[in-house]
Amino acid sequence: MMSRTGPVYPSAGPVRARFCSAEAAGSRRANAPEVRELKQANAQLQRELKHKDHALAEAAALLVLSKKYQALFGDEDE
């Protein structure tokens, strides 16, 4: 089996070299607050998405129950 010697994507070579260099370590530390903010924003968006997903599932279940009720009993409440 042959092993890959180069990057998977040719354009990733310079990016990976810059990321792995010693000077990039200092810039990663400088970007730490920004990364932390982005992670917190991502977590907040994930929580909102989960909340909306549950709300949508509940609304769909109520709609199904409402339609089943109408199918069984008709429009008796009018």
MOSULDA-V166784 format. One record per residue. RES is the residue in three letters. SS is DSSP state (2 for helix, 1 for strand, 0 for the rest). PSI is psi as a letter, one per 40 degrees, with the letter a starting at -180 (none if undefined). OMEGA is omega in whole degrees, 0 to 359 (* if undefined). Layout:
res=(RES	RES)
ss=(SS	SS)
psi=(PSI	PSI)
omega=(OMEGA	OMEGA)
This chain:
res=(MET	MET	SER	ARG	THR	GLY	PRO	VAL	TYR	PRO	SER	ALA	GLY	PRO	VAL	ARG	ALA	ARG	PHE	CYS	SER	ALA	GLU	ALA	ALA	GLY	SER	ARG	ARG	ALA	ASN	ALA	PRO	GLU	VAL	ARG	GLU	LEU	LYS	GLN	ALA	ASN	ALA	GLN	LEU	GLN	ARG	GLU	LEU	LYS	HIS	LYS	ASP	HIS	ALA	LEU	ALA	GLU	ALA	ALA	ALA	LEU	LEU	VAL	LEU	SER	LYS	LYS	TYR	GLN	ALA	LEU	PHE	GLY	ASP	GLU	ASP	GLU)
ss=(0	0	0	0	0	0	0	0	0	0	0	2	2	2	2	2	2	2	2	2	0	2	2	2	2	2	2	2	2	2	0	2	2	2	2	2	2	2	2	2	2	2	2	2	2	2	2	2	2	2	2	2	2	2	2	2	2	2	2	2	2	2	2	2	2	2	2	2	2	2	2	2	2	0	0	0	0	0)
psi=(h	i	i	h	d	i	i	d	h	d	e	e	d	d	d	d	d	d	d	e	i	d	d	d	d	d	d	d	d	d	e	d	d	d	d	d	d	d	d	d	d	d	d	d	d	d	d	d	d	d	d	d	d	d	d	d	d	d	d	d	d	d	d	d	d	d	d	d	d	d	d	d	e	a	g	d	e	none)
omega=(180	176	181	181	182	178	180	176	183	181	181	182	180	180	180	180	180	181	185	182	182	182	179	180	178	180	176	177	179	181	184	178	179	179	179	178	180	178	178	178	179	180	178	179	177	178	179	180	178	179	180	178	178	179	178	178	178	179	179	179	178	178	179	179	179	179	178	178	179	180	181	189	181	181	180	185	180	*)
